[in-house]
Amino acid sequence: MNNPYLSIDKKYFKKELQGNFAVSMTDIINIPKLSSYFDVSFLKDNKIIFDSFEETKKMEIGIIMLEAYGYISWYGKHKYLNFETFFDSFGGENELNYEISKLKNSYYLDLNPSTYKYKIDYLPSTFLMLLLKYFFYSMHSDGKEETKYIKSTEVLTDINFNKYQYIKVDDNVEFIINLFKNWINTRHGSIPFSPEYGNSLKELLHEKNVMVKSSRVKDSISKFFTEIEETYKTVSKLKDITINIIGTFGLEIIIDLNIDNKDIKINLISEGD
């Protein structure tokens, strides 16, 4: 079984922010300073998109909005961005931890990083732009109200296809289960350049000799999980496959796995013809 899916390097899966730099009529009404940047006659669907603005203008507008919505505050003579409230609202802390680690302690409030408040005027522009991408993605993303509806796919992948959700599946249990679901839903010959990948379970289940059917189904599933185990040695281990006969032609398939040192049981039922 030549599975091109298992050869994909996980480093190529990364989250991308898809949201637009945009302001709404509500923003403009609530924040009078914005009126000098925008002509309300350009409002479309109650938004003005300013993706094409230069970065300096984007940062100016972003800082005005962050201050207006309470994420930047005055302490003494300086304005500080509150990382704690920002990440609580817009996320990104895990992805931006490295950038935060490079910040100078001398620009934190009271020279203390535990305050989570940093002088906005000394925040590196590249880091500020990353923060603003999270901010505007959360505030005005086109996909903010998009409903997730894809639960499985016949395409071999471990990413979520829903709009603005193109992210790597990090949970190993979910990852292995998704591999199995995708394999079950993939027929031989349906994957370009890898015609042998997939399974023949649907054809096997039409076999009338239930003992032969049980043996072939068990062998097919066992080969799949054996390759998974060989590929992800420290993640997944097949413990056992039990096939129970139901009625005249039906099968109950019980797969016992150990994934990340957790015992996982998968139950499949085929009623037969």
C-alpha positions in Angstrom: 0.0 0.0 0.0 1.7 3.2 -1.2 0.1 6.0 0.8 1.2 9.5 -0.4 -0.7 11.0 2.5 1.7 9.7 5.0 4.7 11.2 3.2 3.4 14.8 3.7 5.7 16.8 6.0 3.7 18.2 8.8 5.7 21.5 8.8 3.8 22.5 5.7 0.5 22.8 7.6 0.2 26.2 9.2 -2.5 28.5 10.1 -3.1 31.6 7.9 -5.2 34.6 8.9 -7.7 35.1 6.1 -9.5 38.2 7.5 -9.6 41.6 5.8 -8.4 44.9 7.2 -11.7 46.6 7.4 -13.7 49.1 9.4 -17.5 49.2 9.8 -19.9 52.1 10.0 -20.2 51.3 13.7 -16.4 51.7 14.1 -16.5 55.1 12.3 -19.4 56.3 14.4 -17.8 55.2 17.7 -14.3 56.4 16.8 -14.4 59.9 15.2 -10.6 59.9 14.6 -11.3 57.3 11.8 -13.2 59.8 9.7 -10.0 61.4 8.6 -8.9 58.1 7.0 -12.1 57.1 5.3 -14.9 58.5 3.1 -18.1 56.9 4.2 -19.4 57.0 0.6 -17.1 54.0 0.0 -19.0 51.8 2.4 -20.0 48.5 0.9 -22.0 46.0 3.0 -21.5 48.4 5.9 -17.7 48.0 5.6 -14.7 49.7 4.1 -11.9 47.4 3.2 -8.4 48.9 3.5 -6.1 46.0 2.6 -4.4 48.2 0.0 -3.3 50.8 2.5 0.4 51.2 3.2 1.5 49.4 6.4 2.1 52.7 8.2 -1.5 53.7 7.7 -2.8 50.3 8.7 -0.8 50.5 11.9 -2.1 54.0 12.6 -5.7 52.9 12.1 -5.1 49.7 14.1 -3.6 51.6 17.1 -6.6 54.1 17.1 -9.0 51.2 17.2 -7.1 49.2 19.8 -7.1 52.2 22.1 -10.8 53.0 21.4 -11.8 49.4 22.3 -9.7 49.3 25.5 -6.7 47.3 24.5 -4.3 50.3 24.8 -4.3 52.4 27.9 -2.3 55.3 29.3 -0.1 54.7 32.3 1.8 57.9 33.2 3.2 59.5 30.1 3.0 56.4 27.9 0.5 54.2 26.1 0.7 50.4 26.8 -0.8 47.5 24.9 -2.4 45.0 27.2 -1.3 41.6 25.8 -3.5 39.7 28.3 -6.8 41.2 27.3 -5.8 41.2 23.6 -5.1 37.5 23.5 -8.2 36.7 25.6 -10.2 38.4 22.9 -8.4 37.6 19.7 -6.2 34.6 20.3 -2.7 34.1 18.8 -0.8 33.8 22.1 0.6 30.4 21.3 1.6 31.4 17.8 3.3 34.6 18.9 5.1 33.4 22.1 8.4 33.5 20.3 7.9 37.2 19.2 6.9 38.1 22.8 10.1 36.4 24.1 12.2 38.8 22.0 10.7 42.0 23.5 12.8 44.1 25.8 11.8 44.0 29.5 12.7 47.7 29.8 9.5 48.7 27.8 7.1 46.8 30.0 5.1 48.6 32.6 7.3 48.9 35.7 9.9 47.0 33.8 8.0 43.9 34.6 6.8 41.4 31.9 4.3 39.9 34.3 2.2 43.0 33.9 1.6 42.0 30.2 1.5 45.7 29.3 4.0 46.9 26.7 4.8 50.5 25.5 3.0 50.6 22.1 5.6 53.1 20.7 8.3 50.5 21.2 6.5 47.5 19.8 8.4 46.3 16.6 6.4 47.1 13.5 6.5 43.5 12.2 5.1 42.2 15.5 2.4 45.0 15.6 1.3 44.0 12.1 0.9 40.4 13.2 -1.2 41.5 16.2 -3.4 43.6 13.9 -3.9 40.7 11.6 -5.4 38.8 14.5 -7.4 41.9 15.6 -9.0 42.6 12.2 -9.4 38.8 11.4 -11.5 38.5 14.6 -13.3 41.9 14.2 -14.2 41.8 10.5 -13.3 38.5 9.0 -15.5 37.5 6.0 -15.8 34.0 7.5 -16.6 35.0 11.1 -20.2 33.8 10.8 -19.4 30.9 8.5 -20.8 27.6 9.8 -18.5 24.6 9.9 -20.3 21.8 8.0 -17.6 19.4 6.6 -17.2 16.5 9.0 -15.3 14.1 6.7 -13.9 14.0 3.2 -12.7 11.5 0.7 -9.7 13.7 0.0 -6.6 12.5 1.9 -5.7 15.3 4.2 -5.4 16.0 7.9 -6.5 19.7 7.7 -9.9 21.2 8.2 -11.4 22.3 4.9 -14.0 24.7 6.4 -13.6 28.4 5.5 -10.9 30.1 7.6 -10.2 26.7 9.3 -7.3 25.4 7.2 -5.3 24.3 10.2 -3.3 21.2 11.1 -5.1 18.6 13.3 -2.8 18.5 16.4 -4.7 15.9 18.5 -3.1 12.5 17.6 -6.3 10.6 18.4 -8.3 12.8 16.0 -5.5 12.6 13.5 -5.4 8.7 13.4 -9.2 8.4 13.4 -9.4 10.8 10.5 -6.8 8.8 8.6 -8.9 5.7 9.1 -12.1 7.5 8.1 -10.5 8.8 5.0 -9.1 5.4 4.1 -12.5 3.8 4.5 -14.0 6.4 2.2 -11.3 6.0 -0.5 -11.8 3.5 -3.3 -8.9 1.9 -5.1 -7.9 4.0 -8.1 -9.5 7.3 -6.9 -6.2 8.9 -5.9 -4.1 10.2 -8.8 -0.6 8.8 -8.9 -1.4 6.3 -6.2 -4.0 4.0 -7.6 -3.3 1.2 -5.0 -4.2 3.5 -2.0 -7.6 2.9 -0.5 -9.7 -0.1 0.4 -12.1 -2.7 -1.0 -14.2 -3.1 2.1 -17.5 -2.3 0.3 -16.8 -5.1 -2.2 -15.6 -7.5 0.5 -18.8 -7.0 2.5 -20.8 -8.4 -0.5 -19.1 -11.8 0.0 -21.7 -14.3 1.0 -19.3 -16.7 2.8 -19.2 -14.9 6.1 -16.1 -16.7 7.3 -14.2 -15.7 4.2 -15.6 -12.2 4.5 -14.5 -11.9 8.1 -11.0 -13.0 7.3 -10.5 -10.6 4.4 -12.0 -7.6 6.2 -9.8 -8.3 9.2 -6.7 -8.7 7.0 -7.4 -5.4 5.1 -7.9 -3.3 8.2 -4.9 -4.9 9.9 -2.7 -4.0 7.0 -3.8 -0.4 7.2 -3.1 0.0 10.9 0.2 -1.9 10.6 1.4 0.7 8.1 0.2 3.5 10.4 2.1 1.9 13.2 5.2 1.6 11.2 5.0 5.3 10.1 4.0 6.7 13.5 5.9 4.3 15.8 5.5 6.4 19.0 1.9 7.5 18.3 -0.3 4.5 17.3 -0.3 0.8 18.0 -2.8 -1.8 16.9 -3.7 -4.1 19.8 -6.4 -6.3 18.3 -9.2 -6.6 15.7 -12.3 -8.6 16.6 -14.9 -9.7 14.1 -18.3 -10.9 15.3 -20.9 -12.4 13.0 -24.3 -10.7 13.2 -27.3 -12.6 11.8 -26.7 -14.3 8.5 -24.4 -11.9 6.7 -23.7 -9.0 9.1 -20.4 -8.2 10.8 -19.4 -6.2 13.9 -15.9 -5.0 13.6 -14.1 -4.0 16.9 -10.7 -2.3 16.5 -8.6 -1.8 19.7 -5.9 0.8 19.4 -3.4 2.6 21.7 -2.9 6.2 20.6 -0.7 8.4 22.7 -0.9 5.8 25.5 -4.7 6.0 25.4 -6.8 2.9 24.8 -9.2 3.7 21.9 -11.9 1.4 20.6 -13.5 1.7 17.2 -16.8 -0.1 16.5 -18.1 -0.7 13.0 -21.3 -2.5 12.1 -22.2 -4.0 8.7 -25.8 -5.3 8.5 -25.0 -7.3 5.4 -27.4 -7.9 2.5 
